[in-house]
Amino acid sequence: MSAESQIEIPGYTLLGPVGQGGMARVVLAEQHSLRRQVVLKLLLPGLASDPVYRERFLREARLAAQLHHPNIVAIHDVGEHEGMAYIAMAYEPGGTAADLLVEPVPAERALRIARDVASALQFAHEQGVIHRDVKPENILCRRDGSCLLSDFGIASAMAQQGALTREGTSVGTPGYMSPEQLRGELLDGRADLYSLGVVLYQLLTGRLPFGGRDGWATGLQHLYGDVPRLPGELRHLQGLVDGLLAKDSAWRPANAGVVVRQLDALIAGKDPDLVPTSAESLSLRAPAGSRPWVLSLLGVLLAAIVWMGWSARHGEPPAATTRTPDAAPDSAQAPPAQGAAIEVGPEARHWFALGQQYLARSNPADLPKSVQAFDEAIALAPGWAEPHAGLVSALVSSLQFKEAVGDELEVQARALRAADRAIELDPGLAAAYAARATLRFSLTWDWEGAEADFRRALDLDPADADAERRYGLLLATRGRLAEAIELSVRATRLDPESGSAWNNLGYFRSASGDYAGAREALRRALQITPNRVASLFNLAVVELLDEQPARALEIFRKLPEQQPLRLCGEAMVLPRLGQVAAGDEAMRRLVTMSDAPTFWVAAAHVQRGEIAEAEATLRRALRERDYFVRQASFDPLLAPIRGTVLYRDVLTAVGLQDVLSDSN
């Protein structure tokens, strides 16, 4: 008996499998009411039980159902039955464009396919929808030769993108993704035009323009590789391909309508002025505010964008690329004068981008790889400031997550040297000051120095949402909770898709007793970054503090079973539900975990009323210089010991005596 025969969807008879993607199984079915064959997409069982994936699947299906266009596959029905989410769409028996790729497709046919897809994209973009996964498998062929764009399964409303995706991650198929999509930046319709350029090149030549051993290697080619040349007989199409595959979206056609007109002209055998004849002709379409030297330093800018997030915040290149400060002329190691461009080769850019990618994964096991990649970039380009700043972040994170990359004190000293070196190389690099500020308040407890660095970073780049967010954590630590909340609100306005900014805002609001506001912010964080450990823990703590232990336990148990914060939560909440023995067992397991942050173990003891154990654990956290112990100044879980000698001793030990005087 087939799996399809065991599934029942009211109004349909399932006939057999068609295929399966990353989110859904695809089956052929008969719709009873109209006696026609349709394609049913059934959300995979493992995802159907996850409310975030189910909501994304149904939301984006309803989004696609609003797109009525001759070159977009029609959606007939969307629904759920007994936990099974499904989409019914038109059945096109002509196969997909992927079926044509056994050999290069004749140029006229390839151009007509691209024209149909561009027309579909033009309509979708005008409705505010980005497809984000344009590839041959999602282009269906009719028997008359025309084509339709299908599978808006990861499509996004332009005004709401990121609401159900993970912060800092990219969604799509690596071989077809634009550079900005690979970097996890906010997208517009020009990302789809890049993917269309990949498809067109593949149709014309039978191969992808960029490839590699794996997704990462392929992604680096999309970020830095030159657009390959078409065969001689297709040279008249090189300008179109170059424009679609431009690394910077500002250099691509302005919209899909422009591409439709270009393709119409080419199909008609014309050679219109609006079709560039070479890559160099793209300079005629330089974006407003660009500088003559931008193209020569494009590789450096692309690497800097990964770290600085410039394109998402400013919409144009920064005022300077890689720079070095003034130096004494007799210094053998002196860098060139400030403002001079550092020559950074592609291999150094490769390692820098790789370091950022490992760092952005938020996976502790990847942190040593991030450190190694930044080290390689520094070895290849020692005068380039950005890898030094990136190294600081990787080293600080390795200490935070107890992921050994060397002796702890030596790692701290090395991070400080890297931060100082980044600033020495480029005193105008905001990221360097923000990195040193994070180091100072996280590890060395230099509160004054950290605040000065954050202020300098924000003077240099007032729109740096991440610096605003981290500065807010420093202010909360220093007892200035209202200012921290204000700064975090500003960070969410600067970058509404930053799950970290929303998480911090929720954390600070819970510390202030604003549980409703905390819930709102933390739920927003989880919409952006589903299953984020810190946001789930903070939301569960809000429920715990608001006397909702059952809801708190439900959220704590969304954390992975071996996650220390899950055990911390269970140890705190189970006794309040009458499950004392289970709570004791959770606490026993927590204290034996080598990777459990000492501060959170102490917080669990405080909430359980085990003050003697809490005192011993907090004093151990001080000896270890635990990353989180500085948060004792405001963390709501420690409220029961505020005003005690223990609380005073902890804050005095970390140099926060002014918080004690302010609270008196």
N, C-alpha and C positions, 0 to 999 in steps of 0.2 A: 504494500500500500504506500503510495507516494505521500510525501509530507503535505502537498497541496490538497490531497483528498481529505485530510484530517482537519483542514481549516474551513470554517464556515463564515462567510460574510453575507449578511442578509441582502437579497436582491442580486446576487452574483453566483455563478457556477465557475469554479476554478478549473481551468483546462490543463495547465501544465506550465513548467518553469520556462522563463525567458532568459533570466540572468540574475546576478546578485552584485550589489555595490557595497560600499562601506557602511551604509546605514540601512539598506532595505533589500528585501528579496523582490524580484520582479516576476510576475506570473501573467499568463494570458487567461482571460476570463470572459464569460458571456454575461452581459447585463440583461436581466430578465425583462425589465420594463420596455426597453426599446429593441430587444432581440438583436443586439450588436456585440461584436467582439471589442473588448477594451483591454488595456494593460492595467493591472493592479500592482501598485508598489506597497509592500507590507513591511512596516518597520521591524527590524530584526528583534527577536525576543529579548536579547540581552540589553537592548537600548530601550525597548518599549516600557520596561520597568523603571526607567530613569525619567522622572518628570521633566527634567531640563531638555533631554533629547526629544522626548515625545512632543513637548511644546514647540521646540524648534521645527520638528518635522511637520506638524500641523500648521503652525503659523506661516511657514514659508510656502506650504502647499496652497493655503488660502491666498497668499500674496501672488503666487503664480496664476491662480485661477482668475485673477482680475485682468490678466494680460491677454486680450483678444486681438490676435494678429495672424495674418496668413502664414508667417514663418515661425510661429511659436506653437508648440504642441498644446492642444486644448486640454484643460482639466475639467472632467465631468462631475466629479464627486470627491468629497473629503469627509472622513469620519473615523469613528472608533467603534469597535464591537468587542466586548469582553476583554478589554485591555489591548486589543490589536488595532493599532492606528494604520489607516490605509488611504491611498490616493488612487482614484480611477481616472485614467487619461486615454486620449485617443490612441488607437492602435494603427501603426504605420508599418506594413509588412515589407517595406523596401530595404530594410537593413540600416546600417549607419555609415557615416563617412569613414569610420575605422576599417570597414570591410573593403574599402577601395585602396588601402595602403599596401597591397601586395607589390605594387610598383608605382612609380610616379604617375600622377593623374595629369591628363592633358591640360595645358595651361588654361584654355577657355573654360573647361569644366571646373577646374579649381577656382577660377575667378568667380564663376557663377555661384558656387557653393559659398565662397567667402562673402559674396554680395548678399545672398539670402540671410546669412548669419548676421552680417552688419545691419541689415534692415531690421531684423528681430531685436538686436541690441539697441538700435536707435530708438525703437518704440519703448523697450523696457526702461532705458535710461531716462526717457522723457517722463515716464511714470514714477521715477525715483527708485528704480530697482537695478542693482548690479547682480550679474549672474555669478561671477567668481569661480566658475569651473568650466569654461569654454574649452572643449577638447573634442576630437573626432567621435568618441563614443557617445557624446551628448548631441550629436548632429544627426538627425534621422532623415532618411532619403525617401521621397515619394516615388511612385512608379513613373511619374512624368518627368523625373529628374530634378525637380525642385527639392529644397531642403527645409527642415524645421529645427529650431533650437529646443532642446528638451532638458529635463532634469534641473529645475531651479531649486534642487534640494538643499543647496547651501547658499542660495541667493540671499541678498540682504537689502533691506530698505536703506537708502543712502543716509537718511536722517537718524536711523536707529541701529546702524551696524555696530556689531560688538556686543549687543545686549545679551546674546546667548552664545558668545564665543569666549575663548580663554584669552586673558590679557597677555600681549606679547607673543601670541602664537599666530600662525598662518593657517588658513583653511583653503584647500584646493588640491590640485594634482601637481607635484613639483615640476614635472617636465613642461608645464604650461603656465606657470605662475610668474607674474611680473615681479621685478625687484622690490617694489613697495609692498607687495603682498607677502613675499618671503620675509620681509622685515617685520611683518605684523602691524604695519601702519594703517591708518584710516585710508580708505580707497574711494575712488570715484570711477566713472565709466571707462576712463582710459586704461585701467587695469584689465578690463575685458578686451580692449583693443589690442593690448600686448599679447594676450592669449590667442586672439584671432590671428595675429601675425605669426605666432608659432604654428598654428594649424595650417595657415596658407603656405608657409615654407615647407612643412611636412608633406602637404598635398603635392606641391610642385616638385619636390626632390625625392620623396619616399623616406625621408629620415628627419629626425628632430634637429633643430639648429644647435641645441646644447645638450650635452649628456655627461654622465659621470658614473663612477662605480656605485654610487648610492644617491639618496635624495640630497644629502649635504653637498656632495661634489657637484651635482647638477645645479643646485641652487647657487653655488659660487660662480658657476659659468654664467648663469642668468645675471648675477650681480656685476661681473667684471669681464666676461668674455666678449670678444669682438663678434659682431654679426657676420656669419659666414657668407661668402659670395655665392650667388646663384650661378648655374652653368651659363656658358656664353649665350645660348639661344634664349635664355630668360633674363638677360641683362637689363632689358627695358623695364623689368618689374623690381629691380633692386632698390630703387628709391622708395617705392611703396613699402617693401619689407623693412627697409632701414627705419622708415618713419614709425611703423607699427612697433618695432622692437627697440625703440630708443630706451636707454636705461632710465632716463629721467622722464616722468610722465609729461612734463611741460614741453618736451620736444616731440611728442606724438601728435597725431591729428587731434584737433580740439574736441571732436565728438564723432559719434558713429555716422552721423549724417554726412560729414566730410568724406569718410571712407566709402560710403555708398556712392557718392558722386565720382570719386576717384575710380572705383571699380566699374561704374557705368561707362566712363570715358574709355577705360582700357578695353572693356568688352566690345565697345563700338569701334575699336581700332584707332582711337585718337591718342594723341600724346599731349594732353592738356598741361598748362602751366602749373595746375594745382597738384600734379603728381611729381615730386622731386625726382631728379634723374640720378642723384648720387647722394651719398651720406653727407658730403660737404655742403650740399644745398640746404641742409637742415638749418644751417646757421642763419638763413634768411628769416627763420621763424623763432628767433631768440625770444624767450619770455621777458616781460617787462622787468626791469631792475637787474637783469643779468649783466655780467662784465665780460670784456673781451677775452679774459684769461680763463673763463669758467671751463671751456671745453678741454683745454690742456691739462687742467687739474681735476677733471671729472672723476677719475679713480679715487683720488684723495677725498673728494667730497662725498662720494658714495660710502666710503668707509667711515667718515666722520658722521654721516647721517645715522648709521647704525647706532652709534654711541649717543649722539646729541639729540636725535629726534627732530632735526631742524625742519624737514619738509612738512611734518605734521603740525608744527607750531607756527612757522613763519610764512610758508608758502613760497619762499624764494631762498636762494643760497645765503649762508651767513656772510658777514662782511669780510671775513678773511679765512683762508684755509690754514694749513699747517704752518705755524710761525715759530720763530725763536727770538729770545730777548737780546737786548744789547749785551755785548761781552767785551772784556778787555782784549785788545788786539794781540797781546803777548801771551795769551793763555793757549797752551797747546791743545786743550780740549774745548776751547771756546766755540760755541755755535755761531752761526752767522748772525748778522744784525736782525733785530726784531722786525717782523713783517716779511722777512725773506722767506721764499717758499722752500720747504724741505723736499728733496727728491725722495719719494716713497715708491718703491717698486711694487709690482703686483704680488710678489710672494709675501712681502710684509703686510700688504692690505689683506691678503688671504688669511694670514694668521690672526690679524686683529679682528676681522669679521668672525672667524671661528671662535675666538675667545669670547666675543659678545654673544654668539649663539649659544655656547655652553652656559654662559652666565644667565642668559634669559630663560633657560629651561627651568630654573628654580628647582633643580634636582641636585641635592647635596653631592651625589656620586660624580657629577659632572664638574664640580668645582676644581679639583686638581687638573683636569684637562683644560679648563679655562685659564688657570694660572700658567700652565705650560705654553698655551697658545700665545698669551700676552708676552711671555718671556721670549718666544721665538720672534714675535714682531719687533720687540725692543732690540734684540740682537741684530736684526736686519736693518732697522732704522732707529738707531739710538737717539737721534735728535728729534724724533716725532713724539709730541707730548701725549696724544690720546691713549696709546697703549699703556703708558705709565699710570694714567688715571684709571683705566680699565683694570689694571693689575691691583690697584688699591681695593676696588670693589670686590674682586675675586678673593683676595686675601682676607678681607673683613668677613665676607660671607662664609669662608671656610672655617674661620674661628667661631662664628655664630652657630654653625651647624655641626661643630666638632668634627669636621672632615679634615684629618691631619694632612698638612702639606709641609710639615717641619715642626721644630720646637716652637711652642706657643709664643714665648717671649721674642724669639728671633723672627717669627712671622709678623708680630706686631711692629718690631723695629724695621723690618723690610717694607711693610706697608707704608710706614711713615716716610721712609726714604723715597719710595716711589711717588708719594704724594708731593713731597718737596721738589723732587726732580721734575714732575709734570709742571708745577708752577714756575720753576726756574726756566724751563724750556719755553713756556708760553704763559706769561703773566695775565694774558687776556682770556684764558680758557676757563670758562665758568665751571665746566665739569670737574676740573682739577681741584678747585676750591671746595666744591660740593663733596667730592670724594674725601678730601682731607678732613672736612668738617665731620663727616660720618665716622671716620676713623677716630677722631678726637672724642666725640661724645659716646661712641659705642665701646671703645676699648681703653682709652687712656683717661677718660672722665675729666677731660679738659674742657669744662663747660664754657668758659669765657672764650677760649681759642676757637671752639667749634662755632659759637654764635658769630664771632667775627668773620669766620670763613663763609658761613651761610649767607651773611649779609653781603659779603663781597661777591659771592656767586650770583646772588639775585640782583645786585647792582649791574653786573655784566650781562645777565640774561633774565630780565624780570618775568619772562613768560615760561620759565623752567618749572613746570608743574611738579616734577619729581623732587627738585630742590625745595620747593614750597612744602611738599609732603614731609620730607625728612626733617626740615626745620621745625615743622609742627611737633614732631616727636621730641625734639630737643626742648621746645618750650613747655610741653606737658611735663617732661622730666624735671624741669626747673620750677614746677609749681604754677605755671602760667597757663592753666587749662583753657580759660576763655580765649586767650590769644591763639592757642593751638587749634581750637575748634574753628576760629575765624580763618586761620591760615589754611586749614584742611578744606573748608568750604571753597576758598579761592582756588585751591589745587584741583578740586573737582570741576570747577568752572573752566579752568585752563585746559584740563584734559578729562572730559566727561567719561571717557572709556578706560580710565585708570582704576583697575580694581584695588590697587594698593591705596590710592587716595581715599576711595570710599571706605575701605576697611579701617584706615586710621581715623576717619571721621566718626565711624560707628564706635570704635574703641574709646575715643575721647568723650563722646556723648554718653556712653554707658558709665564712664568714670564720673561724669557730672550729674548722674541720676536721670538723664533724659532718655528713658528706655524706649519710648516711641520713636524718637529721632534716631536712636542707635539702631533699632530694628530696620528702619527705612534705609539707612545708609548701608548696613551690612547685607541686606537683601539685594540692594543694587550691586554691591561688590560681588555677590555670588551669581547674579545674572551675567556679569561680565566674565567672571572667572569661576565657573562651577567647580565645586569640591575643593576650593581653596582652603587649606588647613586652618590658617589664622582666622579667616572670616567665619568658618563653621564654629570654631572654638569660641570666638568672641560673641557670636550670636547665641550660642548655647549658654554662655555665661550671663548674657542679658536675661534670658528666661529664668536662669537660676536665681539671679538677684531679684527678679520681679516675682518671685514665689510661684514659678511655674515649673516644678521639677520634672513632671512627666514630659513636657515639651522640651525641656533642656536635655533629658536623657535621649530622646528621639534624635536630636541634632548631634549630640556627642557621638552617637552610634553611626552617624554617617561618615565619621573618620575611619581610616583603615584600622584593622584590629590591632596591629602592632605599633600604631602611632602612640607615643607617650602621652600626648594631650588627650587622646580618647580615654586612657586609663586614669589620667588626672581628673577628667570630667566624671567618669563613673565613680571614682572614689569619693568625690564631693557630693554627687546627687543621689546615689543609691540609698544611703542611710536615710535620706529625707523621704524616700518612698517606702520605708520599712524594710528594705533589703540590706540590713546591717552586715551580715556575713559576706554578701557579694561585694559590698563596698570595701570591706576589710581586705578581701582577696585582691581587688583591683589596686588598692594602696600597696599591698605587699609586692605585687608584680611591678608596680611603678618604681618603687625604691630600689629594685634590683636591676633596672634597665640602665645600661652604661651610657646610653645616648639621651637619657631623660634630662632636660634642662633643670638644674638644681633649683632655680627660682620657682619654677612651676610645681615642683615637688613640695617646696615650702608653702606655696599658696594653697595646695590641697590640704596640707596639715592645718593651716589657719582655718580654712572653711570647715574642717572636721572638728575643730575645737581642740586640736592636739598642740597646744602652745609650746610645750617643752620640746617636742619634735620639730616644730616650726622654727624655734630659736636656733636649735643645733643646725638645721638645714640652711637657714639664712646666713649664719656665720660661716658655714662651709662655702656658700655661694660667694661671700665676700672674699674668702681666701682664694677661691678659684677665679675670681674676677669674672663671674658668670655674666654672659652677654646681657641677660634680661634683668639683673638685679637692680639696675638703675631705675627700672620702672616701678620699684617699690614706692616711689614718691607719689604716684597717682593711681596705680592699678587698683580697681575696685575690690578685687579678691582679698586684698590686705587691709581693707577698711576695719575689720574687727580689732586689729592691733594698733591702729593709729592712736597716738597719745601715750603709748607705753614706752618704757625704757628701751625695749628691744627696737621699736620703730625709730626712736631717736638715734640709737647706736648705728643702725643700718644707714640712715641718711647721712649721719656725720662721717661714716667711713667712706662714703662715695663722694664726699665734698658737697653735699646739698644742705648744709646747715641753714642757708637762707630760706629754704622751703619750710623748715620748722618755725623760723621766726615769722614768716608770712602767715602761717596758719594759726599762730597764737593770737 
